[in-house]
Amino acid sequence: MPRRTGEAGAVAPTAGRDGRRSSSTAPDGGRDGDATGPGTRSRYPRFRLGDSRSADAAPPPSPSARFPDAAPTVGRDAPRGGGAAQAPSRRPGAPAQTPTETTARLRPIPAAPEAETAAGTDVPAPRAAAPLSGPAAPRTPDPALSWSTPHDPRPLVSFGEPEGYDGLARPRPLGGRPRPQAVAAAVCLVLGVGLLTGAVTGSWLAGDSGDDGARSAYTEAGDLWHSVPVDQLFPPTLLGKGAGPGGADRTWTRVAVAPDGDCAGAFDRLLAKALDPVGCSRLLRATYTDATQSYVTTVGLLFTKADAAAMTALADRFEKQGLGRREDLMPLPYAAKDTVAAGFGAPQRASWTVSVLTDAPAVVYAVSGWADGRTVDEPEPAEEAVESGAASAPAQAGLGHEAKGLADRVERALRKNIGTPTEHPS
């Protein structure tokens, strides 16, 4: 309940700058301190030892005495000066306190734009209410936050260069080559180019090429019949290791060599016709017998006039048409007088083989029979007589092995003289 005016310590209401009512308490007497006038209480009273007034000072009124029309009489909001209440100071940018707020703010308030004040006062003017009629205006997004804005492109991202590893598992830039390896590669490249250039230059200076060398070997093979001794083409003794039936070894001895000549009368009519496309340059023949002189075999070397293409065509024809297995295309033997092969004629032929070479202008053949002159009613090609399980008389006697083994050894001797490897080992 407010006190009446005129009593000691009564509260005198005054109007402040912000419209709030404040009051001042009449002093009981002058005090030391920083009073600004007579009857003004110190904001922060000083207490001195032995001053009995400090102990007898009246306590501040209860909060109910200040609300709603009383201002505090102590503290920083107490009025200063000659009884006129002063409004509390505000921080720059802080909002003005409303009439219902009398306590001080204890935490900082973010600055807000200055509100328009009523004319002649510090009280902020009331804000105009926003119009409620009509739909709200659509909000336009900020172009700076859009991915498609041309002024703010997407950030550029770059990746680091990948690393590789050398032979010692040490990291190195991928694609790079250590200096020693690069030097070695360059040296190898230079040496390779030099060798290649030297080979080409040497071939050009010599006046021949690889093809000329192949043709030279082929032509040389066609001249072996008069440039190589007969003992090299038809050795006096031939060893056939594993050439007999069941892998048995064979030994053949030459008993006669026919004079070299042309092919007239050396073949039956059908065989001569089959060999006619390659021509006949020279025919060499020799007859061998086995270690027991039970079998006789004639081996022949026909040197042709054809080139490599014609020889290849003839070999394909013999292979596809099976001309080497036809009984009517069996070669004739060479029967030498006063030898174990004296009675070896056409009726005694038991097994045979014909081989057309493609790397030399030559045809190698062999025909075998019994040395006692017996005739054979059903001769058998050597390719069939050497097969396991063959039950014919020539196969059981091993005459197929005799013909094939001797033909292979003579062909080896021919290739040895022209420097080419053997094709049919046995």
Beta strands, then each sheet from edge to edge (+ up, - down):
strand 1: 11-15
strand 2: 21-25
strand 3: 163-165
strand 4: 171-173
strand 5: 237-240
strand 6: 250-261
strand 7: 282-290
strand 8: 295-303
strand 9: 351-356
strand 10: 362-370
strand 11: 380-381
sheet 1: 1+ 2-
sheet 2: 3+ 4-
sheet 3: 5+ 6- 7+ 8- 10+ 9- 11-
end
